[in-house]
Amino acid sequence: MLLALSGRGNGGIGASLLDCEQVMLEHGAYVAANLDGGYSSELYYKNQFLVPPSNPLGERYVATSFVVDGGNKT
């Protein structure tokens, strides 16, 4: 399960760590990891952004990320 939220930079209100915890618990998570959010948060799936970068300058390099790759399904 992945949770990515659009931050204040996209006109959203953002979320606290407690907000994220509550969403994860409501969906059955019992162990979770939190990465730095803010401008670097985005979710990209099947060649489109589901949660686009909040940074007005677009994507930027990050030190840590989760990458899920389903592999080559040919």
Secondary structure as a PSIPRED ss2 file (coil, helix, strand):
# PSIPRED VFORMAT (PSIPRED V4.0)

   1 M C   1.000  0.000  0.000
   2 L C   1.000  0.000  0.000
   3 L C   1.000  0.000  0.000
   4 A C   1.000  0.000  0.000
   5 L C   1.000  0.000  0.000
   6 S C   1.000  0.000  0.000
   7 G C   1.000  0.000  0.000
   8 R H   0.000  1.000  0.000
   9 G H   0.000  1.000  0.000
  10 N H   0.000  1.000  0.000
  11 G C   1.000  0.000  0.000
  12 G C   1.000  0.000  0.000
  13 I C   1.000  0.000  0.000
  14 G C   1.000  0.000  0.000
  15 A C   1.000  0.000  0.000
  16 S C   1.000  0.000  0.000
  17 L H   0.000  1.000  0.000
  18 L H   0.000  1.000  0.000
  19 D H   0.000  1.000  0.000
  20 C H   0.000  1.000  0.000
  21 E H   0.000  1.000  0.000
  22 Q H   0.000  1.000  0.000
  23 V H   0.000  1.000  0.000
  24 M H   0.000  1.000  0.000
  25 L H   0.000  1.000  0.000
  26 E H   0.000  1.000  0.000
  27 H C   1.000  0.000  0.000
  28 G C   1.000  0.000  0.000
  29 A C   1.000  0.000  0.000
  30 Y C   1.000  0.000  0.000
  31 V C   1.000  0.000  0.000
  32 A C   1.000  0.000  0.000
  33 A C   1.000  0.000  0.000
  34 N C   1.000  0.000  0.000
  35 L C   1.000  0.000  0.000
  36 D C   1.000  0.000  0.000
  37 G C   1.000  0.000  0.000
  38 G H   0.000  1.000  0.000
  39 Y H   0.000  1.000  0.000
  40 S H   0.000  1.000  0.000
  41 S C   1.000  0.000  0.000
  42 E C   1.000  0.000  0.000
  43 L E   0.000  0.000  1.000
  44 Y E   0.000  0.000  1.000
  45 Y E   0.000  0.000  1.000
  46 K C   1.000  0.000  0.000
  47 N C   1.000  0.000  0.000
  48 Q E   0.000  0.000  1.000
  49 F E   0.000  0.000  1.000
  50 L E   0.000  0.000  1.000
  51 V E   0.000  0.000  1.000
  52 P C   1.000  0.000  0.000
  53 P C   1.000  0.000  0.000
  54 S C   1.000  0.000  0.000
  55 N C   1.000  0.000  0.000
  56 P C   1.000  0.000  0.000
  57 L C   1.000  0.000  0.000
  58 G C   1.000  0.000  0.000
  59 E C   1.000  0.000  0.000
  60 R C   1.000  0.000  0.000
  61 Y C   1.000  0.000  0.000
  62 V C   1.000  0.000  0.000
  63 A C   1.000  0.000  0.000
  64 T C   1.000  0.000  0.000
  65 S C   1.000  0.000  0.000
  66 F C   1.000  0.000  0.000
  67 V C   1.000  0.000  0.000
  68 V C   1.000  0.000  0.000
  69 D C   1.000  0.000  0.000
  70 G C   1.000  0.000  0.000
  71 G C   1.000  0.000  0.000
  72 N C   1.000  0.000  0.000
  73 K C   1.000  0.000  0.000
  74 T C   1.000  0.000  0.000
